[in-house]
Amino acid sequence: MALRAVSELLKDPTSTTRPVDDTFTFDVDVVDRQARTPKPRTLQLVLSDENDLVFAGNSKTVEQVETVGDTPVHVTFPNKRIRGSGADLSGFRVSLREKDGEVLVFCLIGIDE
């Protein structure tokens, strides 16, 4: 399988304040050009282990199952709350991957002073 992101990982809002306690919506287009038929794929948004930021439930990941085939599919992860002190950070990275796979695409979210 060759799952790929065919767009940027877009986020709204594009920045937040410290301490971080904000809700974000993430959008991306994904495709598996080698798929003969669309199949359910578990996609994950992932926060770095190197900071104290977490999604709801103190998790570093959130998952969503999407049916992906050889035609690009628009995926939205709506209203994902991210919390933490954000101490010593000027921003943070949110990555998209298939469960247990490599990072497909990421975005950076700034932290305003």
C-alpha positions in Angstrom: 0.0 0.0 0.0 1.2 3.5 -0.8 -0.8 6.0 1.1 0.2 9.5 0.4 -0.8 13.0 1.3 -1.5 15.0 -1.8 -2.1 18.3 0.0 -0.7 20.2 2.9 -2.0 19.5 6.4 -4.0 22.7 6.9 -5.0 23.9 10.4 -7.4 26.4 11.8 -6.5 28.4 13.7 -2.8 28.8 12.6 -1.5 29.9 16.0 -2.5 29.8 19.7 -1.4 31.3 23.0 0.5 29.9 26.0 -0.6 28.0 28.0 -2.0 26.0 25.0 -5.7 25.2 25.4 -7.3 25.5 22.0 -9.5 23.6 19.5 -8.2 23.0 16.0 -9.6 21.6 12.8 -7.2 19.8 10.4 -7.8 19.1 6.7 -5.8 17.1 4.2 -6.2 15.1 1.0 -4.9 11.6 0.9 -4.7 8.9 -1.8 -3.4 5.4 -2.4 -2.7 5.3 -6.1 -1.9 1.5 -5.9 -5.2 0.6 -4.4 -7.5 -1.5 -6.6 -10.4 -0.8 -4.4 -11.0 1.7 -1.6 -10.2 0.3 1.9 -10.6 1.6 5.4 -7.4 3.2 6.7 -6.7 4.3 10.2 -5.2 7.8 10.1 -3.6 9.5 13.1 -2.7 13.0 14.1 0.4 12.9 16.3 2.0 15.3 18.7 5.7 15.1 19.6 6.7 13.2 22.7 9.2 15.9 23.4 6.8 18.4 24.8 3.8 18.4 27.3 1.1 19.0 24.7 -1.7 16.4 24.5 -5.0 15.8 22.8 -8.1 15.0 24.9 -7.6 12.2 27.3 -3.9 13.0 27.7 -3.2 11.2 24.4 -0.4 12.1 22.0 -2.5 10.7 19.1 -6.1 10.9 17.8 -7.3 8.4 15.2 -9.9 8.4 12.5 -10.8 5.7 10.0 -11.3 6.8 6.4 -11.9 4.8 3.2 -9.1 5.6 0.8 -8.5 4.4 -2.7 -6.9 5.6 -5.9 -9.0 8.8 -6.0 -7.9 11.6 -3.6 -10.2 11.8 -0.5 -10.6 14.9 1.6 -10.2 14.2 5.3 -11.2 16.5 8.1 -10.2 16.0 11.8 -12.7 18.5 13.3 -12.5 20.2 16.7 -9.4 18.5 18.2 -8.5 20.1 21.5 -4.8 20.5 22.3 -3.6 21.4 25.8 -0.4 21.8 27.7 1.8 24.5 29.1 3.8 24.9 25.9 6.7 26.0 28.1 9.8 27.0 26.1 8.1 26.4 22.8 7.7 29.0 20.0 5.5 26.5 18.2 4.7 22.8 17.8 4.4 20.2 15.1 1.3 18.1 14.3 2.0 15.1 12.1 -0.4 12.9 10.0 0.5 9.2 9.5 -1.2 6.0 8.9 -1.4 4.0 12.1 2.1 2.5 12.8 3.4 4.1 9.6 5.7 6.9 8.6 4.7 10.5 8.7 2.8 11.5 5.5 2.7 15.3 6.1 3.0 17.7 9.0 2.1 21.3 10.0 3.6 23.8 12.4 1.4 25.8 14.8 2.9 28.9 16.3 2.5 30.0 19.9 2.0 33.7 20.3 3.5 35.5 23.3 
